[in-house]
């Protein structure tokens, strides 16, 4: 009898807990604080996955992107690099959405569901073109100003926006710091060991390299993941999820042009000449900024001391320990999300 009574009391407690949870969730939704339904929590590990993608015409592209977080949240734009995709930010985006931020994660040109609007548009991978894409993306979504963060190509793009369009960038988070470059600067040879780390850049400069990347895209990119993040033991499913973005029909052309343009063996478009001239002067970044580096980044990257002076506004740098490699937002999502929040606070 006592056992049955205790069982009934426990069942009643569970029922009340469920009711209170539903009421709390409904209240949160009414207050406009529930993150957007485009991500979902998987199990109890607070890892998030994008559920729905959106498309918007912006500039020369139809941009595919994920959008999470409350509609009235502080806008944040997160930019991926090569050879990665928007899934590098699934966990960090979920963490930010839970803090009330409205996060946008677009596929760059040549990745995922982002497509060129015209077959006649040059498949151009130069840095100014990619940055202009994001400004067009912001215009299309009527985002006047946002906190912008990224790594690899995404960090370079975020740096460029902060430098050339500071009125559009409230604050910056850049993995590996200041990555703005120029064809002129890239003419200078590096020490042999440094040149070795750029082996794929020279491979891509050849027709053999282009054909090889076309034929073995996933194998090539998996190798880059392994060498750029030697202590990150990612699963087959994690890579496979990102690799779907490489099926874009323009992916190979954009990647090859990006690296050939850097070496000065491919031309860009005249419409970006003025922007590239300004970037070649290595402009300072005046917006509040946080730079990050992983302690096990196996990809070529500058030392934090080499670029600190380029950030002339409020500034902080953090080296993230624990075997964190090149794909820092995915390998250390909490640290990356914390940096976004820190950068936003610096801008207050």
Secondary structure, DSSP 8 states (H G I E B T S, - for coil): -HHHHHHHHHHHHHHHHHHHHHHHHHHHHHTT-S--TTEEEETTTTEEEE---EEEEETTEEEEEEEES-TTS-EEEEE--TT--GGGGHHHHHHHHHTT-EEEEE--TTSTT-EES-TTS-----HHHHHHHHHHHHHHTT---EEEEESTHHHHHHHHHHHH-GGGEEEEEEETS-----TTGGGS---HHHHHHTHHHHHHTSHHHHHHHHHTHHHHHHHHHHHHTTT----HHHHHHHHGGGG-TTHHHHHHHHHHHHHTSS---GGGHHHHHHHHT---B-SEEEEEEETT--S----HHHHGGGB-SSEEEEEE-SS--S-HHHHSHHHHHHHHHHHHHHT-
